Amino acid sequence: MSAAKSSSRKRKRDDSPSRELTVELSSTKTGKGGPYLISYPAVKPPDNTAFKCYARKKSKNLEHGNQAEPNDDILLAGETDVVEFMTNEAETERAADSGSQYFLAVHNRRTGKVTLLPQAKTPHLLTHTVKALKSIEPAAAPSKTQFREAKNALGDTFGTKKAKAAIRAQERNHVDIGAMAGVMNYVMDSIQKGAEGLMTTDEAKEFADSNRLIPSFDAAATEPNDVYPLHNIIPEAEWKALSVSAFDSTNNDKELLALLPHRHSEWVRRQLKAITTSKDSSKTKKKNLKILLYISGMLAFRQATFKKDIEKDRIYEKLAPLPTIVADSLLSRFTEVPRGTVLHQSTSATKTNLLTHMFALCLKLENFAADTETISKDLSMKTSEINQLFKTLGCKISKLSDRERTRLGIADSVAETKRAVLTAPVEFPKPRLKRKT
């Protein structure tokens, strides 16, 4: 009953006559004098706070005649007894670039008209500053040491057991530089004394070059032919003992090939054909035949030394077309005699040394652009392994240009084949640095 009575006593609102809402565009042109839209920060001033307009300095775009919006060069500022308000230029520009536009309208309740201003407005986003805090200088950012100490203190108080253990480990490993100041001179003196016996950079390079499993070389040579002097590979006594007069008595390919110690090589067969059919002088032909004869002997020597224990008689038999001085030289240079025995043995180092000496001779016959694919097939080795040995000689594995192929007389059909090219001065590959893990 009480609810019914209270509802019946409510004052009824008088019905007002309905009016149609009409919208019209104002003919008044708005200028730089306003009105302006303002978006306050978290602190809102009283409604009666007065704001003033300030003109911003003209930008370069305006100096060049570009038109700007009326609000582009206006800053708004206002203040109360406690807080100052000012247009935040960066945020206001960001709001203007967001694509949102605002139009102001005035609603006349008496007539029901809504008058719309014709120009869009950009809101001024304000920032505030407390007056009492302006005179206080901002605190400096904490140093790394202060930050670490504060972080460790926080971890000691609220951290887990694992976090506390990590803090303790970090403190144990921390080095106090100040405590070491008094002993640094003693440490430096001991380092200098210990470094007295170490090699310099040049000495280390010279030591590394002398221990390479390659022929003796001339690092200052300006021509590829001078990088590995011929008699550093074939001693002069052996060179004089080599005879190629038998090659002048026949022109048959099979008979010429039979004069070589090692005949089962496609690379040797091609080189023999190229030398005997070339238009070079007889002196050049004789020199190249001697080099090829020695390479063939090295191939035969390599085949005869595959077994662990090497028999001298077998070596002499395999190298029968060559003088015995060559066989003795190959045994002394490319095998080892273990202490307490008289038998020659072939090791991985001697095998590598033999191949690099042989490849240095191959470069001389192929105008310092060796065909590594054919050589790898003859030696039953991977092309990558052969390429790596040529790299130790200072060669670069690359394709030949059209001009180089024409100079060497190489067909265009093998243009995509890479060759081992030696240039001067020689550059050896640098040792690879291990990656840090």
C-alpha positions as CSV (number, residue, x, y, z in Angstrom):
1,M,0.0,0.0,0.0
2,S,2.8,2.4,0.9
3,A,4.5,1.7,-2.4
4,A,1.2,2.5,-4.3
5,K,0.7,5.7,-2.4
6,S,4.2,6.9,-2.9
7,S,4.0,6.2,-6.7
8,S,0.7,8.1,-6.9
9,R,2.1,11.1,-5.2
10,K,5.0,11.5,-7.7
11,R,5.0,14.7,-9.6
12,K,4.2,14.2,-13.2
13,R,6.3,16.0,-15.8
14,D,4.4,18.4,-18.0
15,D,4.4,17.4,-21.6
16,S,6.4,20.0,-23.6
17,P,5.4,20.7,-27.1
18,S,7.6,18.7,-29.5
19,R,9.9,20.6,-31.8
20,E,11.8,19.3,-34.8
21,L,15.6,19.4,-34.6
22,T,17.1,21.3,-37.5
23,V,20.8,21.5,-38.4
24,E,22.3,24.4,-40.3
25,L,25.9,25.4,-41.2
26,S,27.1,28.6,-39.7
27,S,28.2,31.3,-42.1
28,T,30.7,32.6,-39.5
29,K,34.3,32.0,-40.4
30,T,36.4,30.8,-37.5
31,G,39.9,32.1,-37.2
32,K,42.9,31.7,-35.0
33,G,41.0,33.3,-32.1
34,G,39.0,30.2,-31.3
35,P,37.1,28.4,-30.2
36,Y,39.5,25.6,-29.2
37,L,39.1,22.0,-28.0
38,I,41.0,21.0,-24.9
39,S,41.7,17.5,-23.5
40,Y,42.8,17.6,-19.9
41,P,45.3,15.2,-18.3
42,A,44.5,13.4,-15.0
43,V,44.3,16.7,-13.2
44,K,41.3,18.9,-14.2
45,P,41.3,22.6,-13.3
46,P,38.3,24.5,-12.1
47,D,35.8,25.6,-14.8
48,N,36.7,29.3,-14.3
49,T,40.4,28.7,-15.2
50,A,41.5,31.2,-17.8
51,F,43.7,30.1,-20.8
52,K,45.8,32.3,-23.0
53,C,46.8,31.7,-26.6
54,Y,50.5,32.0,-27.7
55,A,51.8,31.9,-31.3
56,R,54.4,29.3,-32.2
57,K,57.5,30.1,-34.2
58,K,56.9,29.7,-38.0
59,S,58.2,26.4,-39.3
60,K,60.2,25.9,-42.5
61,N,57.1,24.6,-44.3
62,L,55.3,27.9,-43.6
63,E,58.3,29.9,-44.8
64,H,58.2,28.2,-48.1
65,G,54.5,29.2,-48.5
66,N,52.8,26.0,-47.4
67,Q,49.4,26.6,-45.7
68,A,48.8,25.4,-42.2
69,E,45.7,24.7,-40.2
70,P,44.6,27.5,-37.9
71,N,45.5,25.5,-34.8
72,D,48.9,24.4,-36.0
73,D,50.8,27.5,-34.7
74,I,48.8,28.1,-31.5
75,L,49.8,27.0,-28.0
76,L,47.4,27.2,-25.0
77,A,48.5,27.9,-21.5
78,G,46.7,28.3,-18.2
79,E,47.3,28.0,-14.5
80,T,45.8,27.7,-11.1
81,D,47.3,28.5,-7.7
82,V,48.9,25.0,-7.7
83,V,49.2,23.6,-11.2
84,E,50.2,24.9,-14.6
85,F,48.8,23.6,-17.8
86,M,50.4,23.8,-21.3
87,T,49.8,22.3,-24.7
88,N,51.8,19.1,-25.2
89,E,53.0,19.6,-28.8
90,A,54.1,16.1,-29.5
91,E,50.8,14.5,-28.3
92,T,48.7,17.2,-30.0
93,E,50.4,16.5,-33.3
94,R,49.9,12.8,-32.9
95,A,46.2,13.3,-32.3
96,A,46.0,15.5,-35.4
97,D,47.7,12.8,-37.5
98,S,45.4,10.0,-36.1
99,G,42.7,10.9,-38.7
100,S,40.0,11.9,-36.3
101,Q,38.3,15.2,-36.9
102,Y,36.0,17.2,-34.5
103,F,33.3,19.7,-35.4
104,L,31.8,22.1,-32.9
105,A,28.0,22.9,-32.9
106,V,25.7,25.1,-30.8
107,H,22.3,23.9,-29.8
108,N,19.6,26.5,-29.2
109,R,17.0,24.8,-27.0
110,R,14.5,27.5,-27.5
111,T,14.4,27.2,-31.3
112,G,15.6,23.7,-31.6
113,K,18.3,24.7,-34.0
114,V,21.8,23.1,-34.1
115,T,24.4,25.5,-35.7
116,L,27.5,23.6,-37.0
117,L,30.8,25.5,-37.4
118,P,32.2,24.8,-40.8
119,Q,35.8,24.0,-39.9
120,A,37.2,20.9,-38.1
121,K,39.1,21.4,-34.9
122,T,42.1,19.5,-33.4
123,P,42.0,19.0,-29.7
124,H,44.9,20.4,-27.6
125,L,46.2,17.7,-25.3
126,L,47.5,19.4,-22.2
127,T,50.3,18.5,-19.8
128,H,50.5,19.7,-16.3
129,T,53.3,20.8,-13.9
130,V,53.0,21.2,-10.2
131,K,54.4,24.6,-9.2
132,A,55.9,23.4,-5.9
133,L,58.0,20.8,-7.7
134,K,59.5,23.0,-10.4
135,S,62.3,24.3,-8.1
136,I,63.4,20.7,-7.2
137,E,66.1,19.2,-9.4
138,P,65.3,15.7,-10.8
139,A,67.2,12.9,-9.0
140,A,70.1,11.5,-11.0
141,A,69.8,8.0,-12.4
142,P,71.4,5.4,-10.1
143,S,74.7,4.0,-11.2
144,K,75.2,0.3,-12.2
145,T,76.7,-0.5,-8.8
146,Q,73.8,1.2,-6.9
147,F,71.3,-0.6,-9.1
148,R,72.9,-3.9,-8.5
149,E,73.1,-3.4,-4.7
150,A,69.5,-2.4,-4.6
151,K,68.5,-5.3,-6.7
152,N,70.4,-7.7,-4.5
153,A,68.9,-6.2,-1.4
154,L,65.5,-6.7,-2.8
155,G,66.3,-10.3,-3.8
156,D,67.7,-11.1,-0.3
157,T,64.4,-9.9,1.2
158,F,61.8,-11.3,-1.1
159,G,63.6,-13.6,-3.5
160,T,63.4,-17.4,-3.7
161,K,66.1,-19.8,-2.5
162,K,67.3,-20.2,-6.0
163,A,67.5,-16.4,-6.5
164,K,69.3,-15.9,-3.2
165,A,71.9,-18.6,-4.1
166,A,72.5,-16.8,-7.5
167,I,73.1,-13.6,-5.6
168,R,75.6,-15.2,-3.3
169,A,77.4,-16.8,-6.3
170,Q,77.6,-13.5,-8.0
171,E,79.0,-11.8,-4.9
172,R,81.7,-14.5,-4.6
173,N,82.8,-14.1,-8.2
174,H,82.8,-10.3,-8.0
175,V,86.3,-8.8,-8.3
176,D,87.1,-5.7,-6.3
177,I,89.2,-3.6,-8.6
178,G,90.1,-1.2,-5.8
179,A,91.6,-3.9,-3.7
180,M,93.8,-4.9,-6.7
181,A,95.3,-1.4,-7.2
182,G,98.3,-2.1,-4.9
183,V,99.3,-5.4,-6.6
184,M,98.8,-4.5,-10.3
185,N,102.4,-3.5,-10.7
186,Y,103.6,-6.9,-9.5
187,V,101.1,-8.6,-11.8
188,M,102.3,-6.7,-14.8
189,D,106.0,-7.3,-14.0
190,S,105.3,-11.1,-13.8
191,I,103.5,-11.1,-17.1
192,Q,106.3,-9.3,-18.8
193,K,108.9,-11.7,-17.4
194,G,106.8,-14.7,-18.5
195,A,106.4,-13.2,-22.0
196,E,110.1,-12.7,-22.6
197,G,110.5,-16.2,-24.2
198,L,107.5,-15.8,-26.5
199,M,107.9,-15.3,-30.2
200,T,106.9,-12.0,-31.9
201,T,104.3,-11.9,-34.6
202,D,106.9,-12.0,-37.4
203,E,108.7,-14.8,-35.7
204,A,105.5,-16.8,-35.3
205,K,104.6,-16.3,-39.0
206,E,108.1,-17.4,-40.0
207,F,107.9,-20.5,-37.8
208,A,104.5,-21.4,-39.2
209,D,105.7,-21.0,-42.8
210,S,108.7,-23.1,-42.2
211,N,106.5,-25.9,-40.9
212,R,104.1,-26.0,-43.7
213,L,103.9,-29.3,-45.6
214,I,104.7,-27.6,-48.9
215,P,107.8,-27.0,-51.0
216,S,110.1,-24.1,-50.0
217,F,108.7,-20.9,-51.5
218,D,109.6,-17.3,-52.2
219,A,107.0,-15.0,-50.5
220,A,108.4,-11.9,-52.3
221,A,108.0,-13.4,-55.8
222,T,106.1,-11.2,-58.2
223,E,105.5,-14.0,-60.8
224,P,103.7,-17.3,-60.2
225,N,106.6,-19.2,-61.8
226,D,109.0,-17.8,-59.1
227,V,106.8,-18.7,-56.1
228,Y,108.0,-22.3,-56.0
229,P,111.5,-22.4,-57.7
230,L,111.9,-25.6,-59.7
231,H,115.0,-26.9,-57.9
232,N,113.3,-26.5,-54.5
233,I,111.0,-29.4,-55.7
234,I,113.4,-31.3,-58.0
235,P,117.0,-31.0,-56.7
236,E,119.5,-29.9,-59.3
237,A,121.4,-33.2,-59.2
238,E,118.2,-35.2,-59.9
239,W,117.2,-32.7,-62.7
240,K,120.5,-33.3,-64.4
241,A,120.2,-37.0,-64.1
242,L,116.8,-37.1,-65.8
243,S,116.9,-38.1,-69.5
244,V,114.1,-37.5,-72.0
245,S,116.0,-38.5,-75.2
246,A,113.9,-41.6,-75.6
247,F,110.9,-39.4,-76.3
248,D,112.5,-38.2,-79.5
249,S,112.6,-41.6,-81.0
250,T,108.9,-42.2,-81.4
251,N,105.6,-40.3,-82.0
252,N,103.2,-43.1,-81.1
253,D,101.1,-42.1,-78.1
254,K,101.2,-45.6,-76.5
255,E,104.9,-45.9,-76.9
256,L,105.4,-42.4,-75.4
257,L,103.2,-43.3,-72.5
258,A,105.1,-46.6,-71.9
259,L,108.3,-44.5,-71.3
260,L,106.7,-43.2,-68.0
261,P,106.9,-44.9,-64.6
262,H,103.1,-44.4,-64.0
263,R,100.9,-44.8,-67.0
264,H,97.4,-45.1,-65.5
265,S,96.6,-41.4,-65.3
266,E,94.3,-39.4,-67.5
267,W,96.0,-36.1,-66.4
268,V,99.4,-37.4,-67.3
269,R,98.1,-38.7,-70.7
270,R,96.6,-35.3,-71.5
271,Q,99.8,-33.4,-70.5
272,L,102.0,-35.7,-72.6
273,K,99.8,-35.2,-75.6
274,A,99.8,-31.4,-75.1
275,I,103.6,-31.3,-74.7
276,T,104.5,-33.4,-77.7
277,T,102.0,-31.6,-80.1
278,S,102.8,-28.1,-78.9
279,K,104.7,-25.5,-81.0
280,D,107.0,-24.6,-78.2
281,S,110.8,-24.6,-78.6
282,S,112.7,-27.8,-78.1
283,K,114.2,-26.4,-74.9
284,T,110.8,-25.7,-73.4
285,K,109.5,-29.2,-74.5
286,K,112.5,-30.9,-72.9
287,K,111.9,-29.0,-69.7
288,N,108.2,-29.8,-69.6
289,L,108.9,-33.5,-70.4
290,K,111.4,-33.7,-67.5
291,I,108.8,-32.2,-65.1
292,L,106.1,-34.6,-66.4
293,L,108.5,-37.6,-66.0
294,Y,109.2,-36.6,-62.4
295,I,105.5,-36.2,-61.7
296,S,104.9,-39.7,-63.1
297,G,107.7,-41.0,-60.9
298,M,106.0,-39.4,-57.8
299,L,102.7,-41.0,-58.7
300,A,104.4,-44.4,-59.0
301,F,106.2,-43.8,-55.7
302,R,102.9,-42.9,-54.0
303,Q,101.3,-46.1,-55.3
304,A,104.3,-48.2,-54.0
305,T,104.2,-46.7,-50.5
306,F,100.6,-47.4,-49.6
307,K,101.8,-50.2,-47.4
308,K,103.1,-49.4,-43.9
309,D,106.5,-51.0,-44.4
310,I,108.2,-50.0,-47.6
311,E,110.7,-52.2,-49.4
312,K,113.5,-50.5,-51.2
313,D,113.7,-53.0,-54.0
314,R,110.0,-52.5,-54.8
315,I,110.6,-48.8,-55.1
316,Y,113.5,-49.3,-57.5
317,E,111.3,-51.7,-59.5
318,K,108.4,-49.2,-59.7
319,L,110.7,-46.3,-60.7
320,A,112.8,-48.3,-63.1
321,P,112.6,-45.7,-66.0
322,L,114.2,-43.1,-63.6
323,P,117.7,-43.0,-62.2
324,T,118.2,-44.5,-58.8
325,I,119.2,-41.1,-57.4
326,V,115.5,-40.1,-57.9
327,A,114.2,-43.1,-56.0
328,D,116.7,-42.5,-53.1
329,S,115.7,-38.8,-52.9
330,L,112.0,-39.6,-52.8
331,L,112.6,-42.2,-50.0
332,S,114.7,-39.7,-48.0
333,R,112.3,-36.8,-48.4
334,F,108.9,-38.4,-48.3
335,T,109.3,-41.3,-45.9
336,E,110.4,-41.7,-42.3
337,V,112.6,-44.3,-40.6
338,P,111.5,-45.0,-37.0
339,R,114.1,-45.1,-34.3
340,G,115.7,-48.6,-33.9
341,T,114.7,-49.8,-37.4
342,V,116.0,-49.6,-40.9
343,L,112.6,-49.8,-42.7
344,H,111.1,-46.8,-44.3
345,Q,107.5,-45.9,-43.4
346,S,104.9,-43.6,-45.0
347,T,102.9,-41.3,-42.6
348,S,100.0,-38.9,-43.2
349,A,102.5,-36.0,-43.0
350,T,104.8,-37.5,-45.6
351,K,101.9,-38.4,-47.9
352,T,100.6,-34.8,-47.7
353,N,104.1,-33.4,-48.4
354,L,104.5,-35.7,-51.4
355,L,101.2,-34.5,-52.9
356,T,101.9,-30.8,-52.4
357,H,105.3,-31.1,-54.1
358,M,103.6,-32.9,-57.0
359,F,100.9,-30.3,-57.2
360,A,103.4,-27.5,-57.4
361,L,104.9,-29.2,-60.4
362,C,101.4,-29.7,-61.9
363,L,100.8,-25.9,-61.6
364,K,103.9,-25.3,-63.7
365,L,102.7,-27.5,-66.5
366,E,99.1,-26.1,-66.5
367,N,100.1,-22.4,-66.5
368,F,99.2,-22.1,-62.8
369,A,95.5,-23.1,-63.4
370,A,95.3,-26.8,-62.4
371,D,92.4,-29.1,-63.3
372,T,91.7,-30.5,-59.8
373,E,88.7,-32.6,-60.9
374,T,90.9,-34.8,-63.3
375,I,93.7,-35.0,-60.7
376,S,91.2,-36.1,-58.0
377,K,89.9,-38.9,-60.2
378,D,93.4,-40.1,-60.9
379,L,94.3,-40.2,-57.2
380,S,90.9,-41.7,-56.2
381,M,90.4,-38.8,-53.8
382,K,87.6,-36.3,-53.3
383,T,87.8,-33.0,-55.3
384,S,87.3,-31.1,-52.0
385,E,90.4,-32.8,-50.5
386,I,92.5,-32.0,-53.6
387,N,91.2,-28.4,-53.6
388,Q,92.2,-28.0,-49.9
389,L,95.8,-29.2,-50.7
390,F,96.0,-26.6,-53.5
391,K,94.8,-23.9,-51.1
392,T,97.7,-24.8,-48.7
393,L,99.9,-23.9,-51.7
394,G,98.3,-20.5,-51.8
395,C,95.9,-21.2,-54.7
396,K,92.4,-19.9,-55.1
397,I,89.6,-22.2,-56.4
398,S,87.6,-20.3,-59.0
399,K,86.2,-20.3,-62.5
400,L,88.4,-18.9,-65.3
401,S,87.2,-15.8,-67.2
402,D,86.8,-15.9,-71.0
403,R,90.1,-14.1,-71.4
404,E,92.0,-16.6,-69.2
405,R,90.4,-19.6,-71.0
406,T,91.5,-18.1,-74.4
407,R,95.0,-17.5,-73.1
408,L,95.3,-21.1,-71.8
409,G,93.6,-22.7,-74.8
410,I,90.8,-24.2,-72.7
411,A,87.5,-25.0,-74.4
412,D,84.3,-23.1,-73.5
413,S,82.6,-26.4,-72.7
414,V,84.4,-26.5,-69.3
415,A,83.8,-22.9,-68.5
416,E,81.9,-23.8,-65.4
417,T,84.7,-26.0,-64.1
418,K,86.7,-24.5,-61.2
419,R,90.4,-24.6,-61.2
420,A,93.2,-24.0,-58.7
421,V,94.8,-20.7,-59.7
422,L,98.1,-19.5,-58.3
423,T,98.9,-15.8,-58.2
424,A,101.9,-13.8,-57.0
425,P,102.7,-12.6,-54.4
426,V,101.4,-15.8,-52.7
427,E,98.8,-15.6,-50.0
428,F,98.3,-18.5,-47.7
429,P,94.9,-19.2,-46.0
430,K,94.6,-17.8,-42.5
431,P,93.8,-20.2,-39.7
432,R,90.2,-20.3,-38.7
433,L,89.3,-19.0,-35.3
434,K,87.2,-21.3,-33.1
435,R,83.8,-19.9,-32.3
436,K,83.1,-19.1,-28.6
437,T,80.6,-21.3,-27.0
